[in-house]
Amino acid sequence: MVVKTRIVVNATAIPKAISNESSSTTASVDTRQLGNNASCVIIASAWLYNGTFVEETVTNVFIGNFLVPHVRVISPNGGEHWTGAHNITWFGWDNNSEEELTYEVRLSSDSGLTFQLLSKGLNKTWFTWYTQGFLNISTYVVEIRVSDGIYMNRDTSDAPFTAGDVLVTRTTTTTDQGFIIGLFISAAIISSAVMSLVVYYAAKRWY
């Protein structure tokens, strides 16, 4: 007859160990208390009425309570033309129903090559972006990052979109300036040659 049982779950990689005892034939623990997924060593012990003790050890048991969260960008998702204030929206979920998700909003102006942070620590699924003061270009992409405190995931706009109200002006480069100077020099040489011919023929006429 069993008078006491005990279970120990040891996650050395975290590291953390949890345990529980019971005066019945079973003992249980809530493995979410580990705080992360890990391969564990489980030790089950039993004390019998006759004073004997029994123990069993099981190694390399993977306990995975925590699942990666998911996020999906709703808008802008490609092809939009935004000026003024617009709401960036998304949908986030986690198969761990009790998770509290937080979000980061990032913006790329080069079709997703680099991103700048617009906001972080959000617990809502929208963010108002004021596009005033941004270049009016068609290469913007939004990225949303979601975290459950342990794992992170992300999603981006399916395609670039247009936003901003600052017109892009073309500046004259050094190459352009060199080309223009070259044209002036060529024009001056041609003008000089023409004037020389005029003077030559005029001189012949008078002499």
PyRosetta script that sets phi, psi and omega in degrees:
from pyrosetta import init, pose_from_sequence

init()
pose = pose_from_sequence("MVVKTRIVVNATAIPKAISNESSSTTASVDTRQLGNNASCVIIASAWLYNGTFVEETVTNVFIGNFLVPHVRVISPNGGEHWTGAHNITWFGWDNNSEEELTYEVRLSSDSGLTFQLLSKGLNKTWFTWYTQGFLNISTYVVEIRVSDGIYMNRDTSDAPFTAGDVLVTRTTTTTDQGFIIGLFISAAIISSAVMSLVVYYAAKRWY")
pose.set_psi(1, 134.1)
pose.set_omega(1, -178.3)
pose.set_phi(2, -87.8)
pose.set_psi(2, 131.0)
pose.set_omega(2, 178.7)
pose.set_phi(3, -106.7)
pose.set_psi(3, -18.9)
pose.set_omega(3, 179.1)
pose.set_phi(4, -160.6)
pose.set_psi(4, 142.9)
pose.set_omega(4, 174.9)
pose.set_phi(5, -128.9)
pose.set_psi(5, 156.8)
pose.set_omega(5, 180.0)
pose.set_phi(6, -147.1)
pose.set_psi(6, 140.9)
pose.set_omega(6, 175.3)
pose.set_phi(7, -129.0)
pose.set_psi(7, 138.0)
pose.set_omega(7, 178.0)
pose.set_phi(8, -127.1)
pose.set_psi(8, 128.5)
pose.set_omega(8, 175.2)
pose.set_phi(9, -115.8)
pose.set_psi(9, 117.6)
pose.set_omega(9, -174.2)
pose.set_phi(10, -115.9)
pose.set_psi(10, 113.5)
pose.set_omega(10, 176.6)
pose.set_phi(11, -104.3)
pose.set_psi(11, 90.6)
pose.set_omega(11, -173.8)
pose.set_phi(12, -67.9)
pose.set_psi(12, -25.7)
pose.set_omega(12, -177.7)
pose.set_phi(13, -73.4)
pose.set_psi(13, -21.9)
pose.set_omega(13, -174.8)
pose.set_phi(14, -74.0)
pose.set_psi(14, -48.4)
pose.set_omega(14, -11.6)
pose.set_phi(15, -92.4)
pose.set_psi(15, 144.5)
pose.set_omega(15, 177.2)
pose.set_phi(16, -164.2)
pose.set_psi(16, 146.8)
pose.set_omega(16, 176.6)
pose.set_phi(17, -131.8)
pose.set_psi(17, 140.1)
pose.set_omega(17, 176.1)
pose.set_phi(18, -127.9)
pose.set_psi(18, 152.7)
pose.set_omega(18, -177.3)
pose.set_phi(19, -153.2)
pose.set_psi(19, 166.2)
pose.set_omega(19, 177.0)
pose.set_phi(20, -160.0)
pose.set_psi(20, 149.5)
pose.set_omega(20, 177.7)
pose.set_phi(21, -122.2)
pose.set_psi(21, 156.0)
pose.set_omega(21, -179.6)
pose.set_phi(22, -147.4)
pose.set_psi(22, 150.1)
pose.set_omega(22, 176.4)
pose.set_phi(23, -91.1)
pose.set_psi(23, 11.8)
pose.set_omega(23, 177.1)
pose.set_phi(24, -111.4)
pose.set_psi(24, -166.7)
pose.set_omega(24, -178.3)
pose.set_phi(25, -83.9)
pose.set_psi(25, -3.3)
pose.set_omega(25, 179.9)
pose.set_phi(26, -133.1)
pose.set_psi(26, 151.8)
pose.set_omega(26, 173.7)
pose.set_phi(27, -139.3)
pose.set_psi(27, 143.2)
pose.set_omega(27, -176.7)
pose.set_phi(28, -135.7)
pose.set_psi(28, 157.1)
pose.set_omega(28, 176.3)
pose.set_phi(29, -135.1)
pose.set_psi(29, 155.0)
pose.set_omega(29, 174.2)
pose.set_phi(30, -92.5)
pose.set_psi(30, 104.4)
pose.set_omega(30, -174.3)
pose.set_phi(31, -71.7)
pose.set_psi(31, -8.2)
pose.set_omega(31, 173.4)
pose.set_phi(32, -65.9)
pose.set_psi(32, -18.7)
pose.set_omega(32, 177.6)
pose.set_phi(33, -65.4)
pose.set_psi(33, -15.8)
pose.set_omega(33, 176.8)
pose.set_phi(34, -66.0)
pose.set_psi(34, -28.5)
pose.set_omega(34, 176.9)
pose.set_phi(35, 83.2)
pose.set_psi(35, -1.8)
pose.set_omega(35, 179.7)
pose.set_phi(36, -167.0)
pose.set_psi(36, 168.7)
pose.set_omega(36, 174.1)
pose.set_phi(37, -81.7)
pose.set_psi(37, 142.8)
pose.set_omega(37, -177.8)
pose.set_phi(38, -165.7)
pose.set_psi(38, 157.6)
pose.set_omega(38, 169.2)
pose.set_phi(39, -85.2)
pose.set_psi(39, 130.1)
pose.set_omega(39, -169.8)
pose.set_phi(40, -124.5)
pose.set_psi(40, 163.0)
pose.set_omega(40, 169.3)
pose.set_phi(41, -108.2)
pose.set_psi(41, 125.9)
pose.set_omega(41, -179.1)
pose.set_phi(42, -111.2)
pose.set_psi(42, 127.3)
pose.set_omega(42, 178.8)
pose.set_phi(43, -118.2)
pose.set_psi(43, 118.8)
pose.set_omega(43, 178.7)
pose.set_phi(44, -110.5)
pose.set_psi(44, 129.3)
pose.set_omega(44, -177.1)
pose.set_phi(45, -126.9)
pose.set_psi(45, 149.5)
pose.set_omega(45, 178.5)
pose.set_phi(46, -140.8)
pose.set_psi(46, 135.8)
pose.set_omega(46, 175.5)
pose.set_phi(47, -108.2)
pose.set_psi(47, 124.9)
pose.set_omega(47, -177.1)
pose.set_phi(48, -93.7)
pose.set_psi(48, 160.1)
pose.set_omega(48, -177.3)
pose.set_phi(49, -62.5)
pose.set_psi(49, -30.6)
pose.set_omega(49, -178.4)
pose.set_phi(50, -82.5)
pose.set_psi(50, 5.8)
pose.set_omega(50, 175.9)
pose.set_phi(51, 94.5)
pose.set_psi(51, -2.8)
pose.set_omega(51, 179.2)
pose.set_phi(52, -83.8)
pose.set_psi(52, 164.0)
pose.set_omega(52, -174.7)
pose.set_phi(53, -132.3)
pose.set_psi(53, 134.2)
pose.set_omega(53, -179.6)
pose.set_phi(54, -125.0)
pose.set_psi(54, 136.7)
pose.set_omega(54, 179.9)
pose.set_phi(55, -140.3)
pose.set_psi(55, 140.0)
pose.set_omega(55, 179.1)
pose.set_phi(56, -131.4)
pose.set_psi(56, 134.2)
pose.set_omega(56, 180.0)
pose.set_phi(57, -119.0)
pose.set_psi(57, 130.3)
pose.set_omega(57, 177.3)
pose.set_phi(58, -121.7)
pose.set_psi(58, 125.3)
pose.set_omega(58, -176.8)
pose.set_phi(59, -104.0)
pose.set_psi(59, 163.6)
pose.set_omega(59, 173.6)
pose.set_phi(60, 54.7)
pose.set_psi(60, 48.9)
pose.set_omega(60, 175.4)
pose.set_phi(61, -99.4)
pose.set_psi(61, 116.2)
pose.set_omega(61, -179.4)
pose.set_phi(62, -83.2)
pose.set_psi(62, 126.3)
pose.set_omega(62, 177.2)
pose.set_phi(63, -115.8)
pose.set_psi(63, 114.6)
pose.set_omega(63, -175.6)
pose.set_phi(64, -123.2)
pose.set_psi(64, 87.9)
pose.set_omega(64, 178.3)
pose.set_phi(65, -88.9)
pose.set_psi(65, -23.0)
pose.set_omega(65, -169.5)
pose.set_phi(66, -105.4)
pose.set_psi(66, 123.2)
pose.set_omega(66, -178.3)
pose.set_phi(67, -106.0)
pose.set_psi(67, 152.5)
pose.set_omega(67, -179.1)
pose.set_phi(68, -69.5)
pose.set_psi(68, 131.7)
pose.set_omega(68, 177.5)
pose.set_phi(69, -71.8)
pose.set_psi(69, 166.0)
pose.set_omega(69, -179.2)
pose.set_phi(70, -129.0)
pose.set_psi(70, 154.1)
pose.set_omega(70, 176.8)
pose.set_phi(71, -148.2)
pose.set_psi(71, 148.0)
pose.set_omega(71, 179.8)
pose.set_phi(72, -137.7)
pose.set_psi(72, 122.9)
pose.set_omega(72, 176.8)
pose.set_phi(73, -70.4)
pose.set_psi(73, 129.5)
pose.set_omega(73, 177.2)
pose.set_phi(74, -97.4)
pose.set_psi(74, -49.6)
pose.set_omega(74, -178.1)
pose.set_phi(75, -153.3)
pose.set_psi(75, 135.0)
pose.set_omega(75, 1.3)
pose.set_phi(76, -81.6)
pose.set_psi(76, 140.8)
pose.set_omega(76, -177.0)
pose.set_phi(77, -121.5)
pose.set_psi(77, 11.7)
pose.set_omega(77, 175.9)
pose.set_phi(78, 126.0)
pose.set_psi(78, 126.5)
pose.set_omega(78, 174.7)
pose.set_phi(79, 92.8)
pose.set_psi(79, -6.3)
pose.set_omega(79, -179.4)
pose.set_phi(80, -72.7)
pose.set_psi(80, 160.8)
pose.set_omega(80, 174.4)
pose.set_phi(81, -126.7)
pose.set_psi(81, 103.6)
pose.set_omega(81, -173.6)
pose.set_phi(82, -111.0)
pose.set_psi(82, 134.1)
pose.set_omega(82, 166.6)
pose.set_phi(83, -135.8)
pose.set_psi(83, 156.0)
pose.set_omega(83, -178.3)
pose.set_phi(84, 75.1)
pose.set_psi(84, -147.2)
pose.set_omega(84, -177.3)
pose.set_phi(85, -99.2)
pose.set_psi(85, 132.3)
pose.set_omega(85, 177.7)
pose.set_phi(86, -140.1)
pose.set_psi(86, 151.0)
pose.set_omega(86, 177.4)
pose.set_phi(87, -90.5)
pose.set_psi(87, 121.4)
pose.set_omega(87, 167.8)
pose.set_phi(88, -80.5)
pose.set_psi(88, 125.3)
pose.set_omega(88, -174.9)
pose.set_phi(89, -126.0)
pose.set_psi(89, 153.6)
pose.set_omega(89, 179.7)
pose.set_phi(90, -155.9)
pose.set_psi(90, 172.4)
pose.set_omega(90, 178.4)
pose.set_phi(91, -128.7)
pose.set_psi(91, 128.4)
pose.set_omega(91, -179.8)
pose.set_phi(92, -126.6)
pose.set_psi(92, 146.7)
pose.set_omega(92, 178.9)
pose.set_phi(93, -154.5)
pose.set_psi(93, 162.8)
pose.set_omega(93, -179.6)
pose.set_phi(94, -147.4)
pose.set_psi(94, 135.0)
pose.set_omega(94, 179.1)
pose.set_phi(95, -69.4)
pose.set_psi(95, -15.2)
pose.set_omega(95, 168.0)
pose.set_phi(96, -84.3)
pose.set_psi(96, 102.4)
pose.set_omega(96, -169.4)
pose.set_phi(97, -63.6)
pose.set_psi(97, -22.5)
pose.set_omega(97, -175.8)
pose.set_phi(98, -92.3)
pose.set_psi(98, 2.7)
pose.set_omega(98, -177.4)
pose.set_phi(99, -71.6)
pose.set_psi(99, 143.9)
pose.set_omega(99, 171.9)
pose.set_phi(100, -103.8)
pose.set_psi(100, 113.0)
pose.set_omega(100, -175.3)
pose.set_phi(101, -93.4)
pose.set_psi(101, 143.2)
pose.set_omega(101, 173.5)
pose.set_phi(102, -124.6)
pose.set_psi(102, 155.3)
pose.set_omega(102, -171.3)
pose.set_phi(103, -130.0)
pose.set_psi(103, 151.1)
pose.set_omega(103, 169.9)
pose.set_phi(104, -119.6)
pose.set_psi(104, 141.6)
pose.set_omega(104, 177.2)
pose.set_phi(105, -112.4)
pose.set_psi(105, 124.1)
pose.set_omega(105, 179.8)
pose.set_phi(106, -125.5)
pose.set_psi(106, 149.7)
pose.set_omega(106, -176.4)
pose.set_phi(107, -127.1)
pose.set_psi(107, 135.3)
pose.set_omega(107, 175.2)
pose.set_phi(108, -115.8)
pose.set_psi(108, 137.1)
pose.set_omega(108, 175.7)
pose.set_phi(109, -105.4)
pose.set_psi(109, 2.8)
pose.set_omega(109, -178.5)
pose.set_phi(110, -125.7)
pose.set_psi(110, 41.8)
pose.set_omega(110, 175.5)
pose.set_phi(111, 61.8)
pose.set_psi(111, 28.9)
pose.set_omega(111, 173.5)
pose.set_phi(112, 99.1)
pose.set_psi(112, 5.7)
pose.set_omega(112, 178.3)
pose.set_phi(113, -72.7)
pose.set_psi(113, -42.4)
pose.set_omega(113, 177.8)
pose.set_phi(114, -136.1)
pose.set_psi(114, 156.9)
pose.set_omega(114, -178.4)
pose.set_phi(115, -133.3)
pose.set_psi(115, 148.6)
pose.set_omega(115, 171.9)
pose.set_phi(116, -117.1)
pose.set_psi(116, 146.8)
pose.set_omega(116, -177.4)
pose.set_phi(117, -79.3)
pose.set_psi(117, 126.8)
pose.set_omega(117, 173.6)
pose.set_phi(118, -97.0)
pose.set_psi(118, -39.8)
pose.set_omega(118, 179.8)
pose.set_phi(119, -162.4)
pose.set_psi(119, 154.9)
pose.set_omega(119, 178.5)
pose.set_phi(120, -144.9)
pose.set_psi(120, 167.4)
pose.set_omega(120, 179.3)
pose.set_phi(121, 70.8)
pose.set_psi(121, 21.8)
pose.set_omega(121, -178.8)
pose.set_phi(122, -79.3)
pose.set_psi(122, 140.0)
pose.set_omega(122, 172.8)
pose.set_phi(123, -113.7)
pose.set_psi(123, 14.5)
pose.set_omega(123, 174.5)
pose.set_phi(124, -114.7)
pose.set_psi(124, 168.0)
pose.set_omega(124, -175.1)
pose.set_phi(125, -107.8)
pose.set_psi(125, 35.3)
pose.set_omega(125, 174.1)
pose.set_phi(126, -155.8)
pose.set_psi(126, 156.0)
pose.set_omega(126, 178.2)
pose.set_phi(127, -148.8)
pose.set_psi(127, 129.0)
pose.set_omega(127, 179.6)
pose.set_phi(128, -83.7)
pose.set_psi(128, 118.9)
pose.set_omega(128, 179.7)
pose.set_phi(129, -106.9)
pose.set_psi(129, 123.1)
pose.set_omega(129, 177.1)
pose.set_phi(130, -93.1)
pose.set_psi(130, 107.9)
pose.set_omega(130, -173.1)
pose.set_phi(131, -80.1)
pose.set_psi(131, -6.2)
pose.set_omega(131, 179.3)
pose.set_phi(132, -61.0)
pose.set_psi(132, 137.1)
pose.set_omega(132, 179.4)
pose.set_phi(133, 91.0)
pose.set_psi(133, -7.2)
pose.set_omega(133, 177.1)
pose.set_phi(134, -94.4)
pose.set_psi(134, 148.0)
pose.set_omega(134, 177.2)
pose.set_phi(135, -58.4)
pose.set_psi(135, 139.5)
pose.set_omega(135, 177.3)
pose.set_phi(136, -84.5)
pose.set_psi(136, 90.4)
pose.set_omega(136, -178.4)
pose.set_phi(137, -134.2)
pose.set_psi(137, 165.3)
pose.set_omega(137, -173.5)
pose.set_phi(138, -107.2)
pose.set_psi(138, 25.2)
pose.set_omega(138, -175.0)
pose.set_phi(139, -119.7)
pose.set_psi(139, 22.8)
pose.set_omega(139, 179.3)
pose.set_phi(140, -79.2)
pose.set_psi(140, 143.6)
pose.set_omega(140, 174.5)
pose.set_phi(141, -139.5)
pose.set_psi(141, 138.4)
pose.set_omega(141, 177.7)
pose.set_phi(142, -102.6)
pose.set_psi(142, 139.2)
pose.set_omega(142, 173.2)
pose.set_phi(143, -123.2)
pose.set_psi(143, 133.0)
pose.set_omega(143, 174.8)
pose.set_phi(144, -113.3)
pose.set_psi(144, 128.1)
pose.set_omega(144, 175.4)
pose.set_phi(145, -109.4)
pose.set_psi(145, 135.1)
pose.set_omega(145, 179.2)
pose.set_phi(146, -118.9)
pose.set_psi(146, 142.8)
pose.set_omega(146, 178.6)
pose.set_phi(147, -137.7)
pose.set_psi(147, 141.8)
pose.set_omega(147, 173.3)
pose.set_phi(148, -103.9)
pose.set_psi(148, 13.2)
pose.set_omega(148, -178.1)
pose.set_phi(149, 96.2)
pose.set_psi(149, -16.5)
pose.set_omega(149, 178.4)
pose.set_phi(150, -124.0)
pose.set_psi(150, -53.0)
pose.set_omega(150, -176.7)
pose.set_phi(151, -112.3)
pose.set_psi(151, 154.7)
pose.set_omega(151, -178.8)
pose.set_phi(152, -128.9)
pose.set_psi(152, 147.8)
pose.set_omega(152, 175.1)
pose.set_phi(153, -142.9)
pose.set_psi(153, 170.6)
pose.set_omega(153, -176.4)
pose.set_phi(154, -152.1)
pose.set_psi(154, 161.5)
pose.set_omega(154, 172.2)
pose.set_phi(155, -149.6)
pose.set_psi(155, 150.1)
pose.set_omega(155, 179.7)
pose.set_phi(156, -125.0)
pose.set_psi(156, 164.8)
pose.set_omega(156, 173.9)
pose.set_phi(157, -55.4)
pose.set_psi(157, 141.7)
pose.set_omega(157, -178.8)
pose.set_phi(158, -66.0)
pose.set_psi(158, -27.1)
pose.set_omega(158, -179.0)
pose.set_phi(159, -153.2)
pose.set_psi(159, 160.8)
pose.set_omega(159, 178.9)
pose.set_phi(160, -65.9)
pose.set_psi(160, 159.6)
pose.set_omega(160, 177.0)
pose.set_phi(161, -138.3)
pose.set_psi(161, 168.3)
pose.set_omega(161, -178.7)
pose.set_phi(162, -102.5)
pose.set_psi(162, 138.6)
pose.set_omega(162, 177.9)
pose.set_phi(163, -157.5)
pose.set_psi(163, 170.4)
pose.set_omega(163, 176.6)
pose.set_phi(164, 97.3)
pose.set_psi(164, 162.8)
pose.set_omega(164, -179.9)
pose.set_phi(165, -129.7)
pose.set_psi(165, 5.3)
pose.set_omega(165, 179.0)
pose.set_phi(166, -93.5)
pose.set_psi(166, 114.0)
pose.set_omega(166, -177.7)
pose.set_phi(167, -68.9)
pose.set_psi(167, 140.1)
pose.set_omega(167, 179.1)
pose.set_phi(168, -85.4)
pose.set_psi(168, 120.9)
pose.set_omega(168, 178.8)
pose.set_phi(169, -103.7)
pose.set_psi(169, 141.1)
pose.set_omega(169, -178.8)
pose.set_phi(170, -84.2)
pose.set_psi(170, 126.4)
pose.set_omega(170, 178.7)
pose.set_phi(171, -96.9)
pose.set_psi(171, 148.9)
pose.set_omega(171, 179.0)
pose.set_phi(172, -77.5)
pose.set_psi(172, 122.5)
pose.set_omega(172, -178.5)
pose.set_phi(173, -87.8)
pose.set_psi(173, 170.3)
pose.set_omega(173, 178.1)
pose.set_phi(174, -59.5)
pose.set_psi(174, -37.5)
pose.set_omega(174, 179.3)
pose.set_phi(175, -64.2)
pose.set_psi(175, -42.0)
pose.set_omega(175, 178.8)
pose.set_phi(176, -62.9)
pose.set_psi(176, -43.7)
pose.set_omega(176, -179.8)
pose.set_phi(177, -62.3)
pose.set_psi(177, -40.4)
pose.set_omega(177, 178.4)
pose.set_phi(178, -63.2)
pose.set_psi(178, -37.7)
pose.set_omega(178, 179.5)
pose.set_phi(179, -66.0)
pose.set_psi(179, -42.7)
pose.set_omega(179, -179.7)
pose.set_phi(180, -64.9)
pose.set_psi(180, -43.8)
pose.set_omega(180, 178.4)
pose.set_phi(181, -60.6)
pose.set_psi(181, -39.9)
pose.set_omega(181, 178.3)
pose.set_phi(182, -61.3)
pose.set_psi(182, -39.4)
pose.set_omega(182, 178.1)
pose.set_phi(183, -63.2)
pose.set_psi(183, -42.3)
pose.set_omega(183, 178.8)
pose.set_phi(184, -62.3)
pose.set_psi(184, -42.1)
pose.set_omega(184, 179.9)
pose.set_phi(185, -64.0)
pose.set_psi(185, -43.5)
pose.set_omega(185, 179.6)
pose.set_phi(186, -62.3)
pose.set_psi(186, -42.7)
pose.set_omega(186, 179.9)
pose.set_phi(187, -63.6)
pose.set_psi(187, -38.3)
pose.set_omega(187, 179.8)
pose.set_phi(188, -66.1)
pose.set_psi(188, -40.5)
pose.set_omega(188, 179.3)
pose.set_phi(189, -64.2)
pose.set_psi(189, -43.9)
pose.set_omega(189, 180.0)
pose.set_phi(190, -64.1)
pose.set_psi(190, -42.2)
pose.set_omega(190, 179.1)
pose.set_phi(191, -61.9)
pose.set_psi(191, -40.9)
pose.set_omega(191, 178.9)
pose.set_phi(192, -63.2)
pose.set_psi(192, -40.5)
pose.set_omega(192, -179.9)
pose.set_phi(193, -65.1)
pose.set_psi(193, -42.2)
pose.set_omega(193, 179.7)
pose.set_phi(194, -63.4)
pose.set_psi(194, -44.9)
pose.set_omega(194, 179.8)
pose.set_phi(195, -62.2)
pose.set_psi(195, -37.4)
pose.set_omega(195, 178.6)
pose.set_phi(196, -62.2)
pose.set_psi(196, -41.7)
pose.set_omega(196, 179.0)
pose.set_phi(197, -64.8)
pose.set_psi(197, -41.3)
pose.set_omega(197, 180.0)
pose.set_phi(198, -62.4)
pose.set_psi(198, -45.1)
pose.set_omega(198, 179.7)
pose.set_phi(199, -63.5)
pose.set_psi(199, -40.3)
pose.set_omega(199, -178.7)
pose.set_phi(200, -62.0)
pose.set_psi(200, -49.8)
pose.set_omega(200, -177.3)
pose.set_phi(201, -70.0)
pose.set_psi(201, -31.6)
pose.set_omega(201, 177.1)
pose.set_phi(202, -67.0)
pose.set_psi(202, -38.5)
pose.set_omega(202, 179.8)
pose.set_phi(203, -66.7)
pose.set_psi(203, -41.0)
pose.set_omega(203, 179.7)
pose.set_phi(204, -63.2)
pose.set_psi(204, -34.4)
pose.set_omega(204, -177.4)
pose.set_phi(205, -69.1)
pose.set_psi(205, -38.5)
pose.set_omega(205, -177.6)
pose.set_phi(206, -82.5)
pose.set_psi(206, -18.1)
pose.set_omega(206, -178.7)
pose.set_phi(207, -115.6)
pose.dump_pdb("model.pdb")
